[in-house]
């Protein structure tokens, strides 16, 4: 049917835009010196390393957790009395070396792609988002959200890169 073919083509366009945004993020931080990876240039305190680590976590949450229904494995040293995660107050920082942060992000993206290759975009998610009472209606919504999330943070990283070392126009399409 023509409608099915058009839908598959539209779905591939969405996947391509997600890949493009991921590539932009990586192009923006490529060549950034180690000190700058861990330096904040904004009042809220986030760092490029922390923001890329956050994007890797978002990939895990939305594709493995929400779409595939996988439960997270919490670190063994997580205190039971630790306050719940509050996305409105968290500051994205990381002490991990940049190479490890990039590897983590690439691994999460690859796992997300594996979930997407096995799941129709029209399918309902198998897991729950769990924040704010909203649950996405289908996998297509999740892909669109991750395009939005990734591009938003690509813009943040682009500005940070300019403030850190003066480099501009990285990651453009």
C-alpha positions in Angstrom: 0.0 0.0 0.0 1.1 3.5 -0.7 0.3 4.8 2.8 2.5 2.1 4.4 5.4 3.0 2.2 5.0 6.7 2.9 4.8 6.0 6.7 8.0 3.9 6.5 9.8 6.7 4.6 8.6 9.3 7.1 9.9 7.1 9.9 13.3 6.8 8.3 13.4 10.6 8.0 12.8 10.9 11.7 15.6 8.4 12.5 17.9 10.3 10.1 17.1 13.6 11.9 17.9 12.0 15.3 21.2 10.6 13.9 22.0 14.0 12.5 21.4 15.8 15.8 23.6 13.2 17.6 26.4 13.8 15.0 26.0 17.6 15.6 26.5 17.2 19.3 29.6 15.1 18.8 31.0 17.6 16.2 30.5 20.5 18.6 32.6 18.9 21.4 35.2 17.3 19.2 38.6 18.7 19.8 37.6 20.4 23.1 40.5 20.2 25.6 40.0 18.1 28.7 39.9 21.1 31.1 37.1 22.8 29.1 35.1 19.5 29.1 34.7 20.1 32.9 34.4 23.9 33.0 31.1 25.6 33.3 30.5 28.9 31.5 26.9 29.4 32.6 25.4 30.5 35.9 23.6 27.2 36.4 26.9 25.3 36.5 26.5 22.6 33.8 29.6 21.4 31.9 30.0 20.0 28.4 30.9 16.6 30.0 27.8 16.7 32.2 25.5 17.7 29.4 26.8 14.9 27.1 26.5 12.4 30.0 22.9 13.7 30.5 22.1 13.1 26.8 23.4 9.5 27.1 21.2 9.0 30.1 18.2 10.5 28.2 18.9 8.0 25.4 18.8 5.2 27.9 15.7 6.4 29.7 13.6 7.0 26.6 14.6 4.1 24.4 15.7 1.3 26.7 13.5 2.3 29.7 10.3 3.8 28.1 10.2 2.2 24.7 11.7 -1.3 25.6 10.5 -1.4 29.2 13.9 -2.2 30.7 14.4 -1.4 34.4 17.4 0.6 35.4 20.2 -1.0 37.4 21.0 1.4 40.2 24.6 1.7 41.4 25.4 -0.3 44.5 26.6 2.7 46.4 23.3 4.7 45.9 22.1 5.7 49.3 18.6 4.6 50.1 17.7 8.0 51.7 18.9 9.9 48.6 16.3 12.5 47.5 14.4 11.6 44.4 15.7 12.8 41.0 14.3 16.3 40.3 15.0 17.3 36.7 14.3 21.0 37.5 17.1 21.3 40.0 19.8 18.9 38.8 23.0 20.4 37.5 24.7 18.4 34.7 28.3 17.8 35.6 30.6 14.8 35.4 34.0 13.9 36.8 34.6 11.2 34.1 37.3 11.8 31.5 35.9 13.1 28.2 36.8 9.9 26.3 34.6 7.9 28.8 31.7 10.3 28.5 31.8 10.1 24.7 32.0 6.3 24.8 29.0 6.2 27.1 27.1 8.5 24.8 28.0 6.5 21.7 27.1 3.2 23.5 23.7 4.6 24.5 23.0 5.8 21.0 23.9 2.4 19.6 21.6 0.7 22.0 18.8 3.2 21.2 19.3 2.4 17.5 19.0 -1.3 18.3 15.7 -0.7 20.1 14.5 1.4 17.2 15.4 -1.2 14.6 13.3 -3.8 16.4 10.3 -1.6 17.2 7.8 0.1 14.8 7.4 3.8 15.5 3.7 3.3 15.7 4.0 0.8 18.6 3.1 1.8 22.1 6.0 2.0 24.6 6.4 -1.0 26.9 7.7 1.0 29.8 6.8 4.2 31.7 8.3 7.7 31.7 7.3 8.2 35.3 7.8 12.0 35.5 5.0 14.5 35.4 2.2 12.0 34.9 2.7 12.1 31.1 3.2 8.9 29.1 4.0 9.0 25.4 1.4 7.5 23.1 3.9 5.7 20.7 7.5 5.3 19.8 7.3 8.0 17.2 6.6 10.6 19.9 9.7 9.4 21.7 11.9 9.8 18.6 10.5 13.3 18.1 11.1 14.2 21.7 14.7 13.0 21.5 15.3 15.0 18.3 14.0 18.0 20.3 16.1 17.2 23.4 19.3 16.5 21.5 18.9 19.6 19.3 18.2 21.8 22.4 21.3 20.6 24.1 23.3 20.9 20.9 22.5 24.6 20.9 23.6 24.8 24.6 26.9 23.1 23.7 27.4 25.3 20.7 27.2 28.4 22.8 29.4 26.9 25.5 32.0 26.0 22.9 32.2 29.5 21.7 32.5 30.8 25.2 35.2 28.2 26.1 37.5 28.6 23.2 36.0 30.8 20.6 35.2 28.0 18.1 32.0 28.5 16.2 29.9 26.8 13.4 30.5 23.3 14.5 27.9 20.6 14.0 25.9 22.5 11.4 24.0 20.7 8.7 
